[in-house]
Amino acid sequence: MTALEPWQEGGFGLYLHWPFCAAKCPYCDFNSHVSRRIDQDEWLAAYLRDLEHWAERTPGRVLSSVFFGGGTPSLMEPRIVGAILDRVAALWTPANDIEITLEANPTSVEADRFAGFVGAGVNRFSVGLQALNDPDLRALGRLHSAAEGRRAVDIARSVCDRVSFDLIYARQNQSLADWEAELREALSFAGEHLSLYQLTIEAGTAFGDRFRAGRLRGLPSDDLSAEMFELTQALCAEAGLPRYEVSNHAVPGAESRHNLIYWRGGDWLGIGPGAHGRIARNGSRVATEATRMPTAWLEHVAERGTGTAETEDLQTTDIAEEYLIMGLRMRDGIDLDRLRRMGGHVDAAALEDLTAAKLLERDGARLRASESGVLLLNRILAELAPV
């Protein structure tokens, strides 16, 4: 039997990065920039050229998903999104149920554009609420109010069936009772999908600088963070949105198809400043990374036809390890037979010990982290695949 390509087993997606925001959030370590002047037609021409470059190198594939991320893609003009999607449909074969997601920030100006994005072809929105009260939104550097956030979700739902939103918890001075009340409120209007992320302090961010200087006070202890995580799992499951990945919850069948590509070891193209990709080509798997700075990315596309700055042929051990690391984040876990086909393996003694300790669960070839094990994923991975 002919071996399947990664895109045939895990899906094939396109991630398109829009690098601009109205303001830089202090916790954000994404490649985002604030700019007074953006020539959207210049950006459109560059995106189209880069897409054509990669279409020539990925023929014959069925495209499962397109994800406009950022930055703040809802700052794009809907006609730009539409022109990109028209070209994408001409370059690849779209799946009959292709998922086309656009991340949006819920300021009133952007919310009014939702109908335009749907007309352009978007069929799923991911709205960055982050918190449901104004003081915490201000502390997170968000430009919208809680009321604007709720309004944005309502507007998105009025024009689109699939709407998700994000919240950040384990915030400064947030108690377990605070988070329970906020999560219950979120679940009252959550719909089919909800992303819930613990606040992490990343180097190179404003929060990272404050933390290093001892000026970021009120962060929860590790024990309180774990309690918040466990509470999150219980309340979401009770509401019919169980965890399908560490930070993502959905009604069964409503999972983000694009993110599943990452976690299932599929292929995706990363287009736009700083975007990463994974593509199987000529019997190997290639990691790609685009030039980070927006102006330099535009220049590289003009000069070379692509903004991709680096490509690296991944070693067999890297490919298998990525599948193990990403796959164990999912509730469904990984397929050990597929891991072996990739040339990977897990430490047999560690697997037996972790299963006996009820941190891992095995059902035939399926291996998954248990509900208690998901809190200890880093430890589990270190034991299963020691460096």
Phi, psi and omega in degrees: 000134181291133180293141178282147173286157178305323181292333179282331179272320186247355181098164179231123183229168177236123173253124180243119187263122172259115194272006189253144176227159174288331177203156181267120179287142187291343180264353192274128175247017176285163180280086182229149187219151176255127183221136180285328184233125178229117177274095187294330177292324175298319179293321178301312181301321181291316178301314182298320180294318179294321177300318179295321177304313185280334176297324178296334184260357180226058183285157170075016183258150174264125185272119183276327187203155170231135182230116174269108182241179183194201022054195181230088182297339178290355171278348176290150174284138181306326180294330178291315177300315180298318180295322177296314183293325176299317180291321179301317181294334178277336185270329179231169174269113179287140173298152180301328181249035184306137178260128181234104187255143173229126175284140183222142170261141193270043168284155186298324181297314181290323181300323181293347180270355186302317180299323178295322178293320178297318176299332179281345178126354179292135178234011176205136176244143172239110189258127183274077178289309177074324176202162183244019174221148189294318180301318180289326176299318178296319180296330179274000178078018182280149183266349183259161174267169177298321180295320177296324178297313178298320180296320180298318178297318179298316180295316179301317181291335180288341183240353187212137182284328186253108181225126175243161170218160183252146168228150174248131177236184190060043180275174180300132174060022178268125178270169177297321179294321177301312182293322179299315180296318181292319180293319177299320176297316180299318182293338180291340178226023189285335183073226190260349186209143182212131176250127186231110187247134171287139177298125175243142181262111186257141174298145178087002176253166177298319177297321178299318178295317180295319180298316180296328180273001179076023184248009178252091189263162174084012178289146183288156173289167177300321180296316179294321177300318179295320177297320178296319178298314181295321176298319179301315181296317183294313183291321181292318178298318179299327182274001179086015176238070182293159176294129169249352174208167188310317186244009186233137186229142182203153164300133180310128183098348182252018179298155175291112182293327181293312181294331177297331177300316178299311188285337181264006176074032176278190178254143172211148173266137174249110183245132180114164186305123176078000184289143178253153177217167174222120185224131173274125181215133173053040176082002178233170178245128187248132171265132180240150176216129181271156174306135188281314187285131185305313182296318179295323178298314178302317181296319181293322177296317180297323184277321191241353182086356178209150175267002179294124184264327185223142169229140182223125173288117182283143176283159180306318181295323179295316182298312181294320181294320177300316180298318179296311183296312183288319185293325180287351172288337182275149176299325180284341178073210186238166175258111183295329177295318178295320177303317179294321178297332177284351183093011181257172177202167173244155179293117187298318181293318179295321179299316180296317181294316183291328176289318178297326179280001179063029173266337174237152176233136180236134177226093185066238180273355180273135177231128181220159173279140176285175179297325176280329181290332183296337176286345185237034186300320182298317178296316181300313182294324179296326180278323182289322184229067183296142181287000000 
